[in-house]
Amino acid sequence: MLHVGITGGMGSGKSTVCSVFAQLGIPVYNSDAQAKWLIANRLEKEISQSFGQDIFENNVLNKSLLASRAFNSKENTQRLNDIVHPAVGQDYLEWRSTCKAYYTLKEAALLIEAGSYKTLDKLIVVVAPVETRIERILQRDSISIDEIEARISKQLSDEERLHYADYVIDNSGTQSLIKQVISIHENLKGLSNNA
């Protein structure tokens, strides 16, 4: 079985692409959702020690308080990543050991930045123009354009991500998303059969 990563910038449409793969019967691990679950349910001790006992009140995570402390400096962001990324990595390994398919997909915004793409067989990069991504984020999240642009500026550009890509999905709306996914799916099935 192959283990495939899927990444792309904020608003590129990774989740939409993953839902198409899921319709084809491919197991998808959503790293960002699992990270949030792990922070709230398994990493209470480590998070409290690093960011304050008041981060959890009656065993409930105060997300905005954690965000305000973890993202106020590069050092604090790195401290949070140092707690969360290894936990997500271990959780992913446990999850994929239970899967039965031609291949699995690991969806994560920071696959390249975190270096976890190196543990995978192939990497899919989802790209879309920045203007399209901003529009999507505005419709999805209740944050300002300034916040969106600040977050996007901290991520790798599509051009930088493409250096790592084995497959590219253009999610600008100019090409059929389903055709692109099916083409990659068939290719990965063939590789899996030959592995």
N, C-alpha and C positions, 0 to 999 in steps of 0.2 A: 504494500500500500504506500502510495506517495503522500507526502505532507507538504501542502501548498499554502503559501502566505498570500494574503490580499491586503493591499494598502493603498492609500491615496490621501490627498489633502482634505482638510475639513470641508464638507459640502460637496465632495467629488461624487458621492453616490455609492460608496462602498456597501452600505446596508442594502440598497436596492439591488445591486449586482449580486450580493450574497443571497438575497431572497430568490433570485432566478436559479442560482446553483442549488439551493435547497429544494426548489421545485423539481430539480433533476435527481433528487435523492442523495445529494452530497451533504454530509454532516458539516456544520459550520460552527466554529468556536468564536464567539464575539469577545475578544480580549477586553475591550473597554467596559462592557457590561459586567463581565466576570470580575474585573478589577474593582468596580464599585461594590459588587456583592462581597468580595473578599475583605475589602476595607471595613465594611459594615458588620461582617459576621465572623471573620477569622483573624483579623489583624488588629483587634482592639488594643491589646497590650502594647504592641510595637508603636502604633499610632499615638496612643496616649503618652507613652514615654518620650516620644520625639516632639509632639505638638501640644501637649498639655492634657491634664486629666479631665478638663471641662469639655474636651472634644466630644466625649460621649456623656450624655445625660440620661440616666435610667436605662443604660445600655442602648441608647439610640444615638446614632451618629449625627452631629450637627455639621452638615455638609458645607454650609456657607462659612462657618467658623474655620473648618479645616482648609477650605479654599483660600480664605483670606490669609492664613498663616503659611500654607504650603507654597503659595504662588507669589509671595511678596519679595522673594529673592531667589536667585539661581541656586544658592546653597540649600535653601529649604525645599525647593522643587526637586533637587537631586536627592535630598534625604528621603522625600516621599517615594521617589522612583526606586531608590535602593531598597525600600521596604516592599513596595508593590510588585515590581518587575520579577523578582525571583519567585514570589508567591504565585503570580500568574503563570510563569513558566512551568512550575511544578504542577499546578492545577491543569494546565493544558496537556502535559504529558499523561497525567492520570486519565483525563477525558479521552484523548486519542487512543489510549490502549483499549478502550471499550468499543471503539468504532469498527464497523464492518462496511467497507465501501472501496471503490477503486482508489479514492484519495480523500483526504480531509482538507478543509479550508480553515486557516487561522486568520481571522479578520482583526487588524490592529492599525491604528493611525500611526503609531511610532515603531513599526517593525524594523525599519532601516535604522532609525536613530538609536533604538535600544540595542541593535545588533542581533536581535533574535531571528532575523531573516536567515542568518548563517546556519541555523539548526534545521532549516526547511529545504526541501528538494527543489522547489520552484517558487517564483514570486510573480504575482499578478499586480500590476499597478493600474489604478483607475484614475483617469485624467479628465479634466473639464476646465474651461476657461475660468479665470478668477472671478469675472463678473457674474457668470452663471452660478458659481459656488456661493458667492455673497448673497445672491437672490434666494437661493435654496435655504441658506442658513437663516436669513431674515424671516422667511416663511415658517421655519421649523422652530427657532429658538427666540426667546424674548431678550435679545441683546442688541446693542447698538452697532452701527456700521463701524464705528471707531474700534469697538471691542473685537469685532470680527476681523478687521484688517490687522489689528495688533496680534491676534492669535495666528492668523495665516502667515504673517511676517516671521513668526518664530518657527514655523515648520519649513521643511525642505521644499524647494520649488518642484514643480512637475518635471522640469528638465533634470534636476538633480536625481529625482527618484528613478527616472528612465534609465540611468546608468546601471541600475540594479535589476531591472525588469527582465523576466523571461517572456512575459506576455503583457500586452497593453490593451486596456479597454477604454475606448473613447466614449465618454458619457456626456458629450456636449449636446446630444440630441440630433446630431447630423447623420448618425449611423444607427442601425438597428442594434440595440443592446442585446436582445435575445439571440440574434445571429452570432454576435461576437462571443457571447457566453457559450453557446452550443459548439462553436468552432474550437474554443479552448477546452471545453469539456471532452469532446471527442479526442483531441490530441492527448490530453492527460489520461484518458481511459486507455489509449493505445500504449502510452509510456508505462502505465501501471501493469498492463498485460505482459509487457516485455521485461519488466523488472524482476 
